[in-house]
Amino acid sequence: MTGRPSWKSPLLGTFVLSVLLLVGVSGWLLTDPATTRADALRTGGLAAGAVVALYALWLNDRRRKVEEGRQRTERERYELEALRAERDRSRVVDERFAKAIELLGSEADQVRVGAMHALAGVARSEPEYTQTVLDVLCSYLRRPFENPHLHEESDPEAERELTVRLTAQRLIGDLLTTVDSPGPGYDLDLTGASLEYFELTDRKIGTLIMRYATLLSSANLSRSRFTGPAWFTKAVVGTGRKRGRFRCQGTVFEERAWFSGTEFGSLADFTGTEFRGEVSFGKAVFAGYVDLRADFGATLDFAKATFGEHADLRVTRMPKSVAFYNTFVDPKREYQLPPEWELATVDGRVRLNAAEG
C-alpha cells in the first residue's frame, strides 16, 4: 500500500534508535571529566552497534521462518502431488487388472493368452497383486478340462485350450519367487486341475494344494522349497504326450507332505529330497520305478501303499516312526531296503514291514 509512513519501517526505527543511543551514551559519558571523547564515542558506537546486531538477528530469524514456511508448503504440495499420482497409478492398474479378467472369458484362445500375459504384467509392476494374479491363473486351471492326449482322436479345440493352459502354467512358474528369496512364498490352489508338463523347479512355494489333480507327461518339482503344507491327496500322475513321470529331486518340504491315495503311473523320483514334517504315502499306488533315497525328519506312513515295480527305498535319514499296514509289493520285482525294513510273505502275498528285532 502506497503512502505508508516511513517511520513505521523497522530498518528506519533501528537506525534512529542506534543514532539516539550513540548520541545519548556518548553525551552521558562526556559528563564525566575522567572520560575522554574517544572513549565516549567508542562506547556509544558499541551501544548503537548492539542495536543494529539485534536487528540483524531478528531479520535472519524472520527470513529463516519464512524459508521454513516455504519449504513446508513445497513439501505438502509435493506430498499432495505424489498422493494424487499414486491414486492415478492405482486406478490405472485396477483398470488393467479388470480388463484382463474380462478378456480372460473370451472365446478366442489368443485373447485369453494375451489376458494372462496382461495379468502377469500387472503382477510384475505391482508385486502386491502377485498372489491375486496367481489365484486367478490357478482358478483358470481348475476349470473342467479333458486333455486331448487322453484320447487317440485329436480335438483341435481342446488342443487350443491346452495351449492356453500351458501358458497359465508357465506364467505361474515365472511369477513364483526363486528358492533362495526371502519370505514364505506364494500359495497355489490347483485342486482338481488338469496339468501337463507342470514344472515348479527352483521355486519357493507357500501352501500347495493339488488334491485330485491330474499330472500328465512329466511333472517336475525338483530343487524347490515348500514353506507350507503340500497336499497331493488322490492326485494322478498319468500318461499324456509321454509317460507320467514325477520328479521331485533335491526338494525341501518344511511342513507336511501328503501323498495319500496318489497314483504314480510311472517314475516317482524323490532322490535327495528333505521331508521335515509328516509324510504320508498311505494308499498310494506306485506303478513305476520308485526312488525314495530321501531324508525324513518326522513320521512316514506307508499304510496300504502298493509297489508294482522296482524300488529303491534306502532312505538317507530314517523317520522317527514308520507305519506299515498291508503295504504290498510285487514279489517279481527288486527292492532295495534299509536294514530297518524287510519283506515278509503273509497269506501268500509279499508285504513291506519293519524288521523284527
Summary of the structure (lengths in Angstrom):
residues: 357
radius of gyration: 40.2
end to end distance: 109.4
largest distance: 138.9
contacts: 1078
relative contact order: 0.05
helix: 41%
strand: 22%
